[in-house]
């Protein structure tokens, strides 16, 4: 399976970058092909200009060349994965802007849906699982990201994996990196 892995972190050499590396290693070990979209390194502009704004009066609108290139990249893959730090109980702004611009009307929703078989979202969290459960952050994120984005755009087999306590200790980080590789191998 061809998997587009969308990565969003300001530093590629961060712990989140190590999660990406281990996840991709698991994908490759399982026989999948991984294509990485490093949104920050590629200088993707997350702002929505008028050229990429959904137009409810013009079905089949042609979007900007940058968006068309991203749509081609998505289309040549069978599945999607996202590796990101959890900021304010969601994606970082660059990923959110990428979805806003690229997963556009009549391509990912409304007139057409994404054909992808599967999506996996891997979020790294400084907080602990108990805190997320206590406040309902986990369910809020699942509703927002899985139901409100992935399912809405046609990807029914979508899941969100939390990697909690990333700041706790080197031992915890080692366990989380092993989990990232397991997720890739089981994809």
For each residue, the residues with C-beta under 8 A, 3 or more apart:
1: 32 33 78 79 117 187
2: 32 33 35 76 77 78 79
3: 27 32 33 34 35 77 78 79 80 81 187
4: 35 37 73 74 77 79 80 81
5: 20 23 24 27 34 35 36 37 80 81 82 83
6: 37 39 80 81 82 83 84 95 98
7: 12 16 17 20 36 37 38 39 40 82 83 84
8: 39 40 82 83 84 85 91 92 94 95 98
9: 12 14 16 17 40 83 84 85 92
10: 14 40
11: 14 17
12: 7 9 17 38 40 41
13: 17
14: 9 10 11 17 18 85
15: 18 19 124 166 173
16: 7 9 19 20 83 84 85 124
17: 7 9 11 12 13 14 20 21
18: 14 15 21 22 173 177
19: 15 16 22 23 83 122 124 163 176 177 180
20: 5 7 16 17 23 24 36 83 180
21: 17 18 24 25
22: 18 19 25 26 177 178 180 181 184
23: 5 19 20 26 27 81 83 122 180 181 183 184
24: 5 20 21 27 28 34 36 184
25: 21 22 28 29 181 184
26: 22 23 29 30 180 181 182 183 184 185 186 187
27: 3 5 23 24 30 32 33 34 81 184 185 187
28: 24 25 31 32 33 34 184
29: 25 26 181 184 185
30: 26 27 184 185 186 187
31: 28
32: 1 2 3 27 28 184 187
33: 1 2 3 27 28
34: 3 5 24 27 28
35: 2 3 4 5 73 76 77
36: 5 7 20 24
37: 4 5 6 7 42 70 73
38: 7 12 41 42
39: 6 7 8 42 44 46 94 95 98
40: 7 8 9 10 12 43 44 94
41: 12 38
42: 37 38 39
43: 40
44: 39 40 66 70 94 97 98
45: 66 97 101
46: 39 93 94 95 96 97 98 100 101
47: 97 101
48: 52 53 97 100 101
49: 52 53 64
50: 53
51: 63 64
52: 48 49 63 64 67 101 104
53: 48 49 50
54: 61 104 105
55: 58 61 105
56: 105
57:
58: 55 61
59: 106 111
60: 106 111
61: 54 55 58 104 105 106
62: 68
63: 51 52 67 68 71 101 104 107
64: 49 51 52 67 68
65: 68 69
66: 44 45 69 70 101
67: 52 63 64 70 71 101 102 104
68: 62 63 64 65 71 72
69: 65 66 72 73
70: 37 44 66 67 73 74 98 101 102
71: 63 67 68 74 75 102 107
72: 68 69 75 76
73: 4 35 37 69 70 76 77
74: 4 70 71 77 80 102 114 116
75: 71 72
76: 2 35 72 73
77: 2 3 4 35 73 74 80 116
78: 1 2 3 116 117 118
79: 1 2 3 4 116 117 118 119 120 187
80: 3 4 5 6 74 77 116 118 119 120 155
81: 3 4 5 6 23 27 119 120 121 122 187
82: 5 6 7 8 91 95 119 120 121 122
83: 5 6 7 8 9 16 19 20 23 122 124 180
84: 6 7 8 9 16 91 92 95 121 122 123 124
85: 8 9 14 16 92 123 124 125
86: 89 90 123 124 125 141 162
87: 90 91 92 93
88:
89: 86 137 140 141 144
90: 86 87 96 141 144 145
91: 8 82 84 87 95 96 99 145
92: 8 9 84 85 87 95 96
93: 46 87 96 97
94: 8 39 40 44 46 97 98
95: 6 8 39 46 82 84 91 92 98 99
96: 46 90 91 92 93 99 100
97: 44 45 46 47 48 93 94 100 101
98: 6 8 39 44 46 70 94 95 101 102
99: 91 95 96 102 103 149
100: 46 48 96 97 103
101: 45 46 47 48 52 63 66 67 70 97 98 104
102: 67 70 71 74 98 99 108
103: 99 100 107 108 109 114 149 153
104: 52 54 61 63 67 101 107 108
105: 54 55 56 61 108 109 110 111
106: 59 60 61 110 111 112
107: 63 71 103 104 111 112
108: 102 103 104 105 112 113 114 153 154
109: 103 105 112 113 152 153 154
110: 105 106
111: 59 60 105 106 107
112: 106 107 108 109
113: 108 109 153 154
114: 74 103 108 153 154 155
115: 154
116: 74 77 78 79 80 119 154 155
117: 1 78 79 155 157
118: 78 79 80 155 157 158 187
119: 79 80 81 82 116 150 155 157 158 159
120: 79 80 81 82 158 159 160 161 183 187
121: 81 82 84 145 146 150 158 159 160 161
122: 19 23 81 82 83 84 161 163 180 183
123: 84 85 86 141 160 161 162 163
124: 15 16 19 83 84 85 86 163 166 176
125: 85 86 132 162 163 164 165 166
126: 165 166 167
127: 131 132 137 164 165
128: 131 132 164 165
129: 132 133 138 162 164 165
130: 133 134
131: 127 128 134 135 137
132: 125 127 128 129 135 136 137 138 162 164
133: 129 130 136 138
134: 130 131
135: 131 132
136: 132 133 139 140
137: 89 127 131 132 140 141
138: 129 132 133 141 142 162
139: 136 142 143
140: 89 136 137 143 144
141: 86 89 90 123 137 138 144 145 160
142: 138 139 145 146 147 160
143: 139 140 146 147 148
144: 89 90 140 141 147 148 149
145: 90 91 121 141 142 148 149 150 160
146: 121 142 143 149 150 151 158 159 160
147: 142 143 144 150 151 152
148: 143 144 145 151 152
149: 99 103 144 145 146 152 153
150: 119 121 145 146 147 153 155 158
151: 146 147 148 154 155 156 158
152: 109 147 148 149
153: 103 108 109 113 114 149 150
154: 108 109 113 114 115 116 151
155: 80 114 116 117 118 119 150 151 158
156: 151
157: 117 118 119
158: 118 119 120 121 146 150 151 155
159: 119 120 121 146
160: 120 121 123 141 142 145 146
161: 120 121 122 123 179 183
162: 86 123 125 129 132 138
163: 19 122 123 124 125 166 176 179 180
164: 125 127 128 129 132
165: 125 126 127 128 129 168 172 176
166: 15 124 125 126 163 172 173 176
167: 126
168: 165 172 173
169: 172 173
170: 173 174
171: 174 175
172: 165 166 168 169 175 176
173: 15 18 166 168 169 170 176 177
174: 170 171 177 178
175: 171 172 178 179
176: 19 124 163 165 166 172 173 179 180
177: 18 19 22 173 174 180 181
178: 22 174 175 181 182
179: 161 163 175 176 182 183
180: 19 20 22 23 26 83 122 163 176 177 183 184
181: 22 23 25 26 29 177 178 184 185
182: 26 178 179 185 186
183: 23 26 120 122 161 179 180 186 187
184: 22 23 24 25 26 27 28 29 30 32 180 181 187
185: 26 27 29 30 181 182
186: 26 30 182 183
187: 1 3 26 27 30 32 79 81 118 120 183 184
